[in-house]
Amino acid sequence: MRNTVEILQLRAEFSPGDTLPELRVTPDKYLPHRYAGASGDFNPIHIDPEFAKAAGLPGNILHGLYTMAQVARAHTDAAGADP
């Protein structure tokens, strides 16, 4: 775990407006089903590509919970993998 001095030094490495390093992920086809089970959100726009297309989407969309997990992951990686 980092101490206060290390955290302040890390903050000094970033300035307002800086961008974080790019994080690319490729979700597997079962990920929407796992997140549906974890969150209890079985909305068919997340797990049924045909339903999602009928609703006007390009295909099924991932849960917001997954998106937030990737944001947290990118920030953790930028902070030296120490949340």
PyMOL commands that set and color helices and strands:
alter all, ss='L'
color gray80, all
select helices_A, chain A and resi 4-12+31-39+44-47+49-54+64-78
alter helices_A, ss='H'
color red, helices_A
deselect
rebuild
show_as cartoon
